[in-house]
């Protein structure tokens, strides 16, 4: 029963599709769906990061720096699994600080929807070409610069998901 509930939740979040024959699969990532998820992330995530800014402390900056240092190592080593896990940890450490009961679940749902596709992308192209904007985000948090934080989050989404994902979709 708990597995069925998890599957139903993931289907409700559009992270899984349950076919009429009971088969469960990850939804296909079409160019239109990709563009819509990307647009939603670009609208919601910078807003939530900005709302988190005043609640992030020096301790959070240290934690984010440690996570980003590990991400740098994953990019160098090509460890896509660890990269994705740590990238999620970085973003959600920032977003959770907001305490949002509305935006955070929406963003979580978006990540559930695009993560399987991005795992495939990173499996194909590796991590060596990734450029993240995490250091800029950390600097913006330290300086309490809302615009710079918003720009860093938007840049990170565009560089990570936008450029690489679009390229893969165009070649398939």
DALINFEN-V256455 format. One record per helix or strand. SS is the DSSP state (helix for helix, strand for strand). FROM is the first residue (numbers start at 1). TO is the last residue. If there is no record, write none. Layout:
# DALINFEN-V256455
ss from to
SS FROM TO
SS FROM TO
This chain:
# DALINFEN-V256455
ss from to
helix 2 12
strand 17 18
strand 24 25
helix 31 55
helix 58 77
helix 80 96
helix 103 125
helix 134 143
helix 146 171
